[in-house]
Amino acid sequence: MRLLLPLLIWCLAVLDGFILLSLARTGLGRTFELAGGIAIGLMLNAWIGFLLALLSGLNATAITLTTIILAIPAVLILLPKWKAKIFASRTVDLQQINVWYLVPWLVLLAVLFGRVFIIENGNILTAPANSYGDLPFHVSAITSFAYGENFPPHNPIFAGLPFTYSFIIDFLAAFYLRAGAGWRVALFLENFALAVALVVLIAQLTLVLTKSLRAAYLTPIIFFFNGGFGFLNFFGDPDSDGWFAKTYTMNVDLETPIGPVPIRWGNVFTTLLIPQRSLLFGLPLVALILISWWIAANATDDGFRRRALLIAGLCTGTLPLIHAHGFLSVVIVSVPLALIFFPWRNWAHYFAPAILLSLPQVLFLRATPVRQQLFSLALGWESGERSFIVFWMVNAGVFLVLALAAMFSKRFIEPGARVFASFFWLWFLIPNVVTLAPWPWDNIKMLVYWHFAMCPIVAAVLAHMISKGWALRFAGFACLILITLAGALDVTRSIIREKTPLYSAREREVAELIKSATEPRAIIVHAPIHNSVVSLTGRQSLMGYPGHLWTHGIDFQQRAHDVDSIFSTGSTQLLHKYGIGYVLIGPVEVTQINADPAVFSETTQQVFDYNGYKLLKVLP
């Protein structure tokens, strides 16, 4: 019964998105309307819930009002006039994706996203391995919304700092958690649905650009199993751990005649969509924006064009707190595309909602410390000492060659589509020139949008080759293998080898004790590790893991020094300076920073001592 409400809300949200796209009459078919409806519906669910939570907190009132608001469009189906409009038969302009094509994708996505949050014997584990580093931060964000009354949002791992991060997908998980879903269901509801929508939408983008159903079937394979020549490491001598002992698209080198070349073009599944989370929300919305732009560019009817641009504008306007790099990517190309493809009289239908909805978010994000570390010169992305050309040929060489072939040949896609696609090369050039994050590797968060936009035209080249004689057919399949084998190996590795412990059953018990013994917005000082038990409580950490703080551009050096001083001296001045309510001393605090409860004997009182963890309350 606990699952009934979150499932109802999820269904209402998806239905709302489906109704909106049905009324837009895109001519792309029901499969597109349902997939796009998932992305739009979950976006509406998240934003409506978040805005209500800002007013009253994430409580029964906010959840009930969100449910009522989401249910209003569903009433339209009960009204004959609107029902006829929504379900009216209409001409479908393109071939449709066969539903059976989606079955293996559904199975694969269920397996991959079903392993993000694994509970075994009370312990929490995660897969793929990259989630080990990222998921605890997202858990901190989710619990801060669900249990920590974190409205307006402050950074859960750096108390007192505004939470200038794309946190909407984490809020949505918190929303489902508070609505009654368990952890696994709360994460799976959004992750699986958005991933399915992404498969359909990238195939649909291919259909509108290339008119080739074969290319549409190839595109998701190319996108999700991306990789370079790292698969060559698979055929070397396996180490003592056997096959699949190493990754093939990330954090390894490929030995070449001129020396080792770093492999950094991480697989979309294992390094981006599953660990990064916010990208999983941003990509389907950007897919809708690109499809809507292309529909508007080719529309002969002004009303049709305005509806398409309005959808693109609404999706763009919601992006900053969903995925900031996705928003930046869209902004970069929106103006030149509008100048070339859209009549000026229709510009307002895109730019008005895009600006009005995004402006408050952009003003909020201006407080981010990241902005001080952006746009410094960094040629060649992660190429290091190797040449830019050698680096990219090893990391994505065949894909690059095919993409360039499609751009300079008339036989694969029509001229208008080539001009349209040419703008998205900015998403490749800019990250190879300047830094877009404190950690240069994070430039991949824009590069992945370039990859996404190029996959349809690369698929068109391969579809053309496969449809010709045996020699070209062989070459086409060979190219497909070359650009997907490394990614396929990494995905296989993540399924058969990777399952990493994250929190023990004992740590979960301690987290529940902390939740019951502390105030929701309490600040706790603990060892700055990435998977502290505090991340499960929703309470604010004085300082979390430095690796996370660094990638967010936060200057944490002084606070790190103060954390050490607090644990070594029990400084009353520092405890009160930061408004610390509690001190946690557990096994990590004892072994890593030599914490001793005795230094706090005059400034705190013990709340509990359980399973090696002591929680001390700071006295006024």
Secondary structure per residue as TSV (DSSP state, phi and psi in degrees):
chain	resnum	aa	ss	phi	psi
A	1	M	-	360.0	-30.4
A	2	R	T	-62.4	-27.4
A	3	L	T	-80.5	-12.9
A	4	L	H	-60.8	-48.0
A	5	L	H	-66.0	-50.4
A	6	P	H	-61.0	-36.4
A	7	L	H	-67.1	-38.8
A	8	L	H	-62.5	-46.1
A	9	I	H	-62.2	-43.6
A	10	W	H	-59.7	-45.8
A	11	C	H	-64.5	-40.9
A	12	L	H	-63.7	-40.5
A	13	A	H	-62.9	-47.7
A	14	V	H	-63.0	-40.2
A	15	L	H	-61.9	-40.6
A	16	D	H	-60.7	-44.8
A	17	G	H	-63.7	-40.6
A	18	F	H	-62.0	-43.1
A	19	I	H	-62.3	-43.9
A	20	L	H	-60.3	-46.7
A	21	L	H	-71.5	-31.2
A	22	S	H	-64.1	-42.4
A	23	L	H	-70.1	-22.3
A	24	A	H	-73.0	-19.0
A	25	R	T	50.7	62.1
A	26	T	-	-74.6	-22.3
A	27	G	S	78.0	15.3
A	28	L	S	-101.0	-2.7
A	29	G	-	99.4	166.2
A	30	R	H	-69.0	-33.9
A	31	T	H	-61.8	-44.1
A	32	F	H	-63.5	-43.0
A	33	E	H	-63.7	-36.5
A	34	L	H	-71.9	-45.3
A	35	A	H	-64.6	-47.3
A	36	G	H	-63.9	-33.6
A	37	G	H	-63.7	-33.0
A	38	I	H	-61.7	-49.4
A	39	A	H	-64.1	-47.1
A	40	I	H	-68.1	-41.2
A	41	G	H	-63.8	-45.0
A	42	L	H	-68.1	-31.2
A	43	M	H	-64.0	-44.5
A	44	L	H	-63.5	-44.1
A	45	N	H	-55.7	-48.2
A	46	A	H	-65.5	-47.2
A	47	W	H	-71.4	-40.5
A	48	I	H	-62.8	-47.0
A	49	G	H	-61.6	-40.5
A	50	F	H	-67.0	-45.0
A	51	L	H	-64.2	-37.5
A	52	L	H	-69.7	-36.7
A	53	A	H	-66.6	-30.7
A	54	L	H	-61.3	-30.3
A	55	L	H	-84.4	-40.3
A	56	S	H	-127.3	-3.1
A	57	G	-	90.0	165.0
A	58	L	S	-85.3	83.6
A	59	N	S	-131.4	-172.0
A	60	A	H	-60.3	-35.4
A	61	T	H	-63.6	-49.5
A	62	A	H	-63.6	-40.9
A	63	I	H	-67.4	-41.5
A	64	T	H	-65.1	-46.7
A	65	L	H	-63.4	-39.4
A	66	T	H	-61.0	-43.5
A	67	T	H	-61.6	-43.0
A	68	I	H	-63.7	-45.0
A	69	I	H	-62.7	-43.2
A	70	L	H	-67.0	-26.2
A	71	A	H	-77.9	-19.6
A	72	I	H	-60.3	-49.3
A	73	P	H	-61.5	-29.3
A	74	A	H	-63.6	-25.4
A	75	V	H	-64.3	-26.6
A	76	L	G	-58.3	-33.1
A	77	I	G	-64.9	-25.1
A	78	L	G	-81.7	-13.8
A	79	L	S	-93.8	122.7
A	80	P	H	-52.3	-41.1
A	81	K	H	-63.2	-47.7
A	82	W	H	-74.2	-34.7
A	83	K	H	-60.1	-40.9
A	84	A	H	-63.8	-39.2
A	85	K	H	-68.3	-41.3
A	86	I	H	-69.0	-42.8
A	87	F	H	-105.5	14.6
A	88	A	-	-61.5	139.2
A	89	S	-	-69.2	141.3
A	90	R	-	-147.9	160.3
A	91	T	-	-71.5	130.9
A	92	V	-	-98.9	123.1
A	93	D	-	-76.6	-21.5
A	94	L	S	-127.5	164.7
A	95	Q	-	-61.3	153.3
A	96	Q	-	-105.6	148.2
A	97	I	-	-72.3	128.7
A	98	N	-	-67.6	129.6
A	99	V	G	-60.4	-28.9
A	100	W	G	-67.5	-24.7
A	101	Y	G	-62.1	-29.7
A	102	L	H	-80.0	-16.9
A	103	V	H	-58.8	-53.2
A	104	P	H	-61.7	-31.8
A	105	W	H	-65.7	-41.3
A	106	L	H	-60.2	-42.0
A	107	V	H	-65.0	-48.3
A	108	L	H	-61.1	-46.0
A	109	L	H	-65.4	-37.6
A	110	A	H	-62.9	-41.1
A	111	V	H	-66.0	-49.3
A	112	L	H	-64.7	-48.8
A	113	F	H	-82.3	-15.2
A	114	G	H	-74.9	-12.4
A	115	R	T	-101.8	3.3
A	116	V	S	-65.7	-38.2
A	117	F	S	-133.9	97.1
A	118	I	E	-106.5	132.7
A	119	I	E	-116.1	116.6
A	120	E	E	-131.1	119.0
A	121	N	T	54.5	36.1
A	122	G	T	85.1	-11.6
A	123	N	E	-87.7	149.4
A	124	I	E	-105.3	126.4
A	125	L	E	-124.3	165.4
A	126	T	E	-144.8	157.5
A	127	A	S	-151.3	148.6
A	128	P	S	-71.4	178.5
A	129	A	T	-59.7	-31.9
A	130	N	T	-61.7	-24.0
A	131	S	H	-67.7	-22.7
A	132	Y	H	-57.7	-38.7
A	133	G	H	-80.7	-36.2
A	134	D	H	-91.8	-37.8
A	135	L	H	-60.7	-40.1
A	136	P	H	-58.2	-35.1
A	137	F	H	-63.0	-44.1
A	138	H	H	-67.7	-34.3
A	139	V	H	-61.1	-41.4
A	140	S	H	-59.5	-43.6
A	141	A	H	-65.7	-45.6
A	142	I	H	-61.5	-48.3
A	143	T	H	-68.5	-29.7
A	144	S	H	-64.1	-35.7
A	145	F	H	-76.5	-41.8
A	146	A	H	-74.9	-40.6
A	147	Y	T	-123.3	-8.5
A	148	G	S	-109.7	7.3
A	149	E	-	49.7	45.7
A	150	N	-	-85.1	65.3
A	151	F	-	-137.2	125.1
A	152	P	S	-63.9	154.4
A	153	P	-	-69.1	130.7
A	154	H	B	-117.2	153.7
A	155	N	-	-61.3	118.9
A	156	P	T	-69.6	-16.7
A	157	I	T	-112.7	13.2
A	158	F	S	-154.2	80.0
A	159	A	T	-52.8	136.5
A	160	G	T	96.1	-11.7
A	161	L	S	-99.3	133.1
A	162	P	B	-55.4	146.3
A	163	F	-	-88.0	76.0
A	164	T	-	-86.1	72.7
A	165	Y	S	-145.6	155.2
A	166	S	-	-78.3	86.8
A	167	F	-	-102.8	4.2
A	168	I	H	-61.7	-38.7
A	169	I	H	-65.9	-32.0
A	170	D	H	-72.6	-36.2
A	171	F	H	-62.3	-41.4
A	172	L	H	-61.6	-40.1
A	173	A	H	-62.6	-41.5
A	174	A	H	-62.8	-37.8
A	175	F	H	-60.7	-47.8
A	176	Y	H	-67.0	-33.4
A	177	L	H	-62.9	-46.4
A	178	R	H	-71.8	-24.6
A	179	A	H	-75.1	-11.3
A	180	G	T	127.7	-7.3
A	181	A	-	-76.8	148.8
A	182	G	-	-77.3	176.0
A	183	W	H	-57.1	-48.3
A	184	R	H	-63.3	-43.3
A	185	V	H	-69.6	-42.2
A	186	A	H	-58.5	-43.3
A	187	L	H	-74.0	-40.0
A	188	F	H	-68.7	-37.4
A	189	L	H	-54.5	-45.1
A	190	E	H	-84.6	-42.8
A	191	N	H	-63.2	-52.0
A	192	F	H	-64.3	-44.7
A	193	A	H	-62.7	-45.7
A	194	L	H	-66.3	-36.5
A	195	A	H	-66.6	-41.6
A	196	V	H	-62.1	-44.7
A	197	A	H	-58.8	-39.3
A	198	L	H	-65.3	-40.3
A	199	V	H	-58.2	-48.3
A	200	V	H	-67.4	-42.1
A	201	L	H	-70.3	-34.9
A	202	I	H	-71.9	-33.2
A	203	A	H	-66.2	-39.4
A	204	Q	H	-67.5	-38.2
A	205	L	H	-59.8	-40.4
A	206	T	H	-63.6	-41.5
A	207	L	H	-62.0	-44.2
A	208	V	H	-71.5	-29.9
A	209	L	H	-83.7	-35.9
A	210	T	H	-114.8	-16.7
A	211	K	-	61.2	19.9
A	212	S	-	-113.4	115.5
A	213	L	H	-68.0	-35.4
A	214	R	H	-63.1	-42.9
A	215	A	H	-63.9	-37.2
A	216	A	H	-62.8	-36.8
A	217	Y	H	-71.6	-29.8
A	218	L	H	-78.6	-30.2
A	219	T	H	-59.8	-48.9
A	220	P	H	-59.4	-34.7
A	221	I	H	-63.0	-45.5
A	222	I	H	-64.4	-40.9
A	223	F	H	-71.9	-50.5
A	224	F	H	-77.2	-23.3
A	225	F	T	-109.5	32.8
A	226	N	-	-61.3	152.6
A	227	G	-	173.3	171.2
A	228	G	-	-111.6	-136.6
A	229	F	G	-90.9	14.8
A	230	G	G	-62.8	-19.2
A	231	F	G	-62.6	-19.4
A	232	L	G	-61.6	-27.5
A	233	N	G	-65.3	-24.9
A	234	F	G	-64.6	-32.0
A	235	F	G	-89.4	1.6
A	236	G	S	-78.2	-176.7
A	237	D	-	-70.0	123.6
A	238	P	-	-68.1	146.7
A	239	D	-	-79.4	-168.0
A	240	S	T	-63.5	-18.8
A	241	D	T	-86.2	-5.1
A	242	G	-	87.0	-167.9
A	243	W	T	-64.5	156.3
A	244	F	T	61.8	25.2
A	245	A	-	-75.4	-22.4
A	246	K	S	-125.9	164.7
A	247	T	-	-82.6	161.7
A	248	Y	S	-121.8	-3.7
A	249	T	S	-124.7	2.6
A	250	M	S	-158.6	141.6
A	251	N	S	59.3	32.5
A	252	V	E	-137.8	169.0
A	253	D	E	-115.2	151.1
A	254	L	E	-109.5	123.5
A	255	E	E	-74.8	126.8
A	256	T	E	-127.3	168.7
A	257	P	T	-57.6	-24.0
A	258	I	T	-99.3	8.0
A	259	G	E	114.9	177.9
A	260	P	E	-69.2	139.7
A	261	V	E	-118.4	128.4
A	262	P	E	-67.9	136.5
A	263	I	E	-103.7	112.8
A	264	R	-	-130.2	0.6
A	265	W	-	-84.1	76.9
A	266	G	-	-61.1	147.5
A	267	N	-	-62.3	139.8
A	268	V	I	-58.6	-44.0
A	269	F	I	-65.6	-56.8
A	270	T	I	-81.5	-22.7
A	271	T	I	-113.4	-13.4
A	272	L	I	-123.4	-69.0
A	273	L	I	-61.8	-42.8
A	274	I	H	-79.8	-50.4
A	275	P	H	-74.4	-38.2
A	276	Q	H	-78.7	-28.9
A	277	R	-	66.2	-60.7
A	278	S	H	-62.0	-30.5
A	279	L	H	-63.5	-32.5
A	280	L	H	-64.6	-27.7
A	281	F	H	-85.1	-36.4
A	282	G	H	-70.7	-40.2
A	283	L	H	-62.0	-46.4
A	284	P	H	-61.4	-36.2
A	285	L	H	-69.9	-39.6
A	286	V	H	-65.5	-37.1
A	287	A	H	-58.6	-44.0
A	288	L	H	-62.5	-38.3
A	289	I	H	-63.6	-47.3
A	290	L	H	-63.4	-43.2
A	291	I	H	-62.6	-44.3
A	292	S	H	-65.2	-39.7
A	293	W	H	-59.3	-46.0
A	294	W	H	-67.0	-38.9
A	295	I	H	-59.5	-46.3
A	296	A	H	-64.5	-37.0
A	297	A	H	-65.7	-28.4
A	298	N	H	-105.4	1.6
A	299	A	-	-72.4	139.9
A	300	T	S	-99.9	-13.6
A	301	D	S	-105.6	127.3
A	302	D	H	-61.3	-39.7
A	303	G	H	-63.7	-42.0
A	304	F	H	-63.5	-43.6
A	305	R	H	-63.6	-42.0
A	306	R	H	-63.6	-40.0
A	307	R	H	-63.9	-42.1
A	308	A	H	-64.3	-43.3
A	309	L	H	-67.7	-33.3
A	310	L	H	-64.9	-42.5
A	311	I	H	-61.7	-45.0
A	312	A	H	-61.9	-40.6
A	313	G	H	-65.5	-41.1
A	314	L	H	-64.2	-43.4
A	315	C	H	-65.2	-41.2
A	316	T	H	-63.2	-43.5
A	317	G	H	-63.7	-25.4
A	318	T	T	-90.3	-4.1
A	319	L	-	-73.7	-34.7
A	320	P	T	-52.2	-45.8
A	321	L	T	-90.5	0.3
A	322	I	T	-92.2	-50.6
A	323	H	-	-156.4	104.8
A	324	A	H	-62.6	-38.7
A	325	H	H	-67.4	-33.2
A	326	G	H	-65.6	-41.2
A	327	F	H	-63.2	-46.1
A	328	L	H	-59.8	-41.7
A	329	S	H	-60.9	-45.1
A	330	V	H	-65.8	-42.3
A	331	V	H	-60.1	-40.5
A	332	I	H	-58.6	-38.9
A	333	V	H	-101.6	-10.0
A	334	S	H	-65.9	-41.7
A	335	V	H	-68.5	-50.8
A	336	P	H	-62.5	-34.8
A	337	L	H	-64.8	-41.1
A	338	A	H	-63.7	-40.6
A	339	L	H	-61.6	-33.8
A	340	I	H	-94.0	-39.5
A	341	F	H	-104.2	-22.0
A	342	F	S	-116.3	132.6
A	343	P	-	-59.2	141.6
A	344	W	G	-58.9	-29.8
A	345	R	G	-67.5	-15.0
A	346	N	G	-101.1	-2.9
A	347	W	H	-58.3	-39.5
A	348	A	H	-60.3	-29.4
A	349	H	H	-68.6	-22.6
A	350	Y	H	-97.0	-52.3
A	351	F	H	-72.8	-31.2
A	352	A	H	-62.4	-56.1
A	353	P	H	-65.9	-34.6
A	354	A	H	-62.2	-45.0
A	355	I	H	-74.0	-46.1
A	356	L	H	-62.2	-40.4
A	357	L	H	-78.2	-34.6
A	358	S	H	-84.7	-26.4
A	359	L	H	-57.1	-47.6
A	360	P	H	-60.9	-36.1
A	361	Q	H	-68.9	-42.0
A	362	V	H	-63.0	-41.5
A	363	L	H	-63.3	-38.4
A	364	F	H	-65.5	-43.1
A	365	L	H	-71.6	-14.4
A	366	R	T	-60.6	-22.8
A	367	A	T	-77.3	-3.5
A	368	T	-	-66.9	135.8
A	369	P	G	-67.0	-16.4
A	370	V	G	-59.9	-32.7
A	371	R	G	-59.9	-23.6
A	372	Q	G	-76.0	-10.9
A	373	Q	G	-119.2	21.2
A	374	L	-	-100.2	155.3
A	375	F	S	65.7	24.3
A	376	S	-	-81.4	152.1
A	377	L	B	-66.9	129.4
A	378	A	-	-152.5	82.6
A	379	L	T	-72.8	135.5
A	380	G	T	85.8	11.1
A	381	W	T	53.1	-115.7
A	382	E	T	-100.6	23.4
A	383	S	-	-70.7	-21.0
A	384	G	T	62.4	-129.3
A	385	E	T	-83.1	-10.6
A	386	R	S	-81.7	156.7
A	387	S	-	-68.3	151.9
A	388	F	H	-55.8	-43.5
A	389	I	H	-67.3	-46.7
A	390	V	H	-61.9	-43.6
A	391	F	H	-57.1	-49.3
A	392	W	H	-74.5	-29.7
A	393	M	H	-65.7	-35.4
A	394	V	H	-74.5	-38.6
A	395	N	H	-83.6	-34.4
A	396	A	H	-154.7	36.1
A	397	G	H	-60.3	-52.2
A	398	V	H	-64.3	-41.0
A	399	F	H	-60.6	-44.5
A	400	L	H	-61.4	-44.5
A	401	V	H	-61.3	-44.7
A	402	L	H	-66.4	-38.7
A	403	A	H	-64.3	-43.1
A	404	L	H	-66.9	-37.2
A	405	A	H	-60.2	-41.7
A	406	A	H	-67.3	-34.2
A	407	M	H	-71.5	-28.9
A	408	F	H	-109.1	8.3
A	409	S	-	-121.0	146.0
A	410	K	S	-88.9	-7.2
A	411	R	S	-87.5	-11.0
A	412	F	S	-101.2	-46.9
A	413	I	S	-136.5	159.0
A	414	E	-	-68.9	157.7
A	415	P	H	-56.2	-41.3
A	416	G	H	-61.5	-38.9
A	417	A	H	-68.3	-34.2
A	418	R	H	-66.2	-42.6
A	419	V	H	-63.4	-44.1
A	420	F	H	-58.4	-48.1
A	421	A	H	-69.6	-25.6
A	422	S	H	-62.1	-30.5
A	423	F	G	-65.1	-28.1
A	424	F	G	-77.0	-5.2
A	425	W	G	-68.8	-17.3
A	426	L	H	-60.0	-31.2
A	427	W	H	-72.8	-11.5
A	428	F	H	-97.1	-42.1
A	429	L	H	-69.4	-46.5
A	430	I	G	-61.4	-48.5
A	431	P	G	-65.4	-15.3
A	432	N	G	-91.9	3.4
A	433	V	T	-119.4	-42.0
A	434	V	B	-129.9	161.1
A	435	T	-	-84.2	141.6
A	436	L	S	-116.2	9.8
A	437	A	S	-165.6	160.1
A	438	P	S	-58.3	-37.6
A	439	W	S	-92.4	112.2
A	440	P	G	-55.2	-32.0
A	441	W	G	-58.9	-27.8
A	442	D	G	-64.0	-8.8
A	443	N	G	-58.5	-19.1
A	444	I	H	-61.1	-19.5
A	445	K	H	-70.2	-17.9
A	446	M	H	-98.5	-37.8
A	447	L	H	-57.0	-33.1
A	448	V	H	-66.6	-28.2
A	449	Y	H	-71.9	-36.2
A	450	W	H	-61.9	-46.6
A	451	H	H	-58.7	-43.3
A	452	F	H	-59.5	-45.5
A	453	A	H	-72.3	-27.3
A	454	M	H	-84.8	-23.7
A	455	C	H	-54.6	-42.2
A	456	P	H	-59.8	-39.3
A	457	I	H	-78.8	-30.3
A	458	V	H	-65.6	-41.2
A	459	A	H	-62.4	-34.7
A	460	A	H	-64.8	-38.9
A	461	V	H	-63.6	-47.3
A	462	L	H	-65.7	-38.5
A	463	A	H	-63.3	-38.5
A	464	H	H	-64.3	-44.0
A	465	M	H	-65.6	-42.0
A	466	I	H	-67.8	-24.3
A	467	S	T	-85.4	-3.5
A	468	K	S	-98.5	-158.9
A	469	G	-	-63.1	175.1
A	470	W	H	-62.3	-33.6
A	471	A	H	-67.2	-47.9
A	472	L	H	-68.0	-35.3
A	473	R	H	-62.0	-44.4
A	474	F	H	-61.6	-44.7
A	475	A	H	-63.3	-38.3
A	476	G	H	-63.6	-46.7
A	477	F	H	-66.9	-34.9
A	478	A	H	-63.5	-43.4
A	479	C	H	-63.7	-40.3
A	480	L	H	-60.4	-41.5
A	481	I	H	-65.7	-42.6
A	482	L	H	-62.1	-34.0
A	483	I	H	-93.4	-2.8
A	484	T	H	-126.3	-13.3
A	485	L	H	-65.2	-44.3
A	486	A	H	-61.1	-43.9
A	487	G	H	-64.7	-41.3
A	488	A	H	-62.1	-38.3
A	489	L	H	-64.5	-41.5
A	490	D	H	-66.7	-39.7
A	491	V	H	-64.7	-43.1
A	492	T	H	-61.3	-43.9
A	493	R	H	-58.7	-42.7
A	494	S	H	-63.7	-29.2
A	495	I	H	-82.8	-42.2
A	496	I	H	-94.8	-18.7
A	497	R	T	-121.1	-25.2
A	498	E	-	-102.7	122.9
A	499	K	-	-161.8	99.7
A	500	T	E	-105.4	128.6
A	501	P	E	-62.3	137.4
A	502	L	E	-118.9	-50.8
A	503	Y	E	-136.8	137.7
A	504	S	-	-84.5	164.7
A	505	A	H	-60.2	-36.8
A	506	R	H	-63.6	-42.4
A	507	E	H	-65.9	-35.2
A	508	R	H	-65.0	-38.9
A	509	E	H	-63.7	-42.9
A	510	V	H	-62.8	-41.2
A	511	A	H	-60.0	-40.5
A	512	E	H	-65.4	-38.1
A	513	L	H	-64.0	-40.9
A	514	I	H	-62.8	-43.7
A	515	K	H	-59.7	-41.3
A	516	S	H	-76.7	-20.9
A	517	A	H	-101.8	-6.1
A	518	T	S	-125.4	161.9
A	519	E	-	-77.5	150.9
A	520	P	T	-55.3	-37.9
A	521	R	T	-100.9	20.6
A	522	A	-	-65.4	147.6
A	523	I	E	-102.9	129.3
A	524	I	E	-120.0	134.4
A	525	V	E	-99.9	133.2
A	526	H	-	-152.7	175.6
A	527	A	-	-62.7	136.1
A	528	P	-	-78.4	70.7
A	529	I	-	-108.7	162.4
A	530	H	T	-78.5	-23.1
A	531	N	T	-123.6	46.7
A	532	S	-	-62.7	150.8
A	533	V	G	-60.8	-23.0
A	534	V	G	-62.0	-29.3
A	535	S	G	-62.9	-21.1
A	536	L	G	-86.7	-5.6
A	537	T	T	-100.6	-23.3
A	538	G	T	88.1	-4.3
A	539	R	-	-79.7	156.6
A	540	Q	E	-78.1	135.1
A	541	S	E	-91.5	134.6
A	542	L	S	-58.8	-42.5
A	543	M	S	-154.5	125.7
A	544	G	-	-94.1	-152.9
A	545	Y	-	-68.8	124.9
A	546	P	H	-57.1	-33.3
A	547	G	H	-60.8	-39.9
A	548	H	H	-69.4	-42.6
A	549	L	H	-63.7	-39.6
A	550	W	H	-63.4	-44.5
A	551	T	H	-66.5	-19.8
A	552	H	T	-93.4	4.5
A	553	G	T	77.4	16.9
A	554	I	-	-87.5	130.4
A	555	D	-	-82.2	103.8
A	556	F	-	-109.5	3.7
A	557	Q	H	-61.1	-46.0
A	558	Q	H	-65.0	-42.2
A	559	R	H	-67.9	-36.0
A	560	A	H	-60.8	-41.9
A	561	H	H	-62.9	-40.6
A	562	D	H	-68.1	-36.1
A	563	V	H	-61.4	-44.6
A	564	D	H	-60.0	-42.1
A	565	S	H	-65.4	-39.0
A	566	I	H	-61.3	-46.0
A	567	F	H	-74.3	-25.9
A	568	S	H	-88.4	-28.1
A	569	T	H	-120.7	-17.4
A	570	G	-	68.6	29.0
A	571	S	-	-50.8	116.7
A	572	T	H	-64.0	-39.7
A	573	Q	H	-58.9	-45.8
A	574	L	H	-71.3	-36.9
A	575	L	H	-59.9	-41.9
A	576	H	H	-80.4	-30.4
A	577	K	H	-58.3	-42.0
A	578	Y	T	-95.2	2.4
A	579	G	T	65.8	33.7
A	580	I	-	-71.0	130.6
A	581	G	-	-96.3	-29.8
A	582	Y	E	-145.7	151.7
A	583	V	E	-118.1	128.3
A	584	L	E	-106.5	126.0
A	585	I	E	-123.4	109.2
A	586	G	-	-125.4	-168.7
A	587	P	H	-56.1	-40.1
A	588	V	H	-68.5	-42.6
A	589	E	H	-61.4	-36.9
A	590	V	H	-72.5	-44.4
A	591	T	H	-80.8	-33.5
A	592	Q	H	-93.5	-34.7
A	593	I	H	-126.9	16.2
A	594	N	-	53.1	41.4
A	595	A	-	-66.5	139.2
A	596	D	-	-131.5	116.8
A	597	P	G	-57.0	-24.0
A	598	A	G	-62.4	-30.5
A	599	V	G	-70.1	-13.9
A	600	F	G	-104.1	11.8
A	601	S	T	-61.5	-30.6
A	602	E	T	-97.7	-10.5
A	603	T	T	-113.0	-7.0
A	604	T	E	-140.1	165.9
A	605	Q	E	-127.3	145.0
A	606	Q	E	-73.8	133.3
A	607	V	E	-93.0	-46.8
A	608	F	E	-157.6	161.0
A	609	D	E	-134.5	106.7
A	610	Y	E	-143.6	125.3
A	611	N	T	52.9	37.9
A	612	G	T	87.5	4.7
A	613	Y	E	-115.1	131.5
A	614	K	E	-115.4	130.7
A	615	L	E	-110.4	123.2
A	616	L	E	-113.9	131.0
A	617	K	E	-93.4	128.8
A	618	V	E	-73.1	129.1
A	619	L	-	-76.7	149.9
A	620	P	-	-58.6	360.0
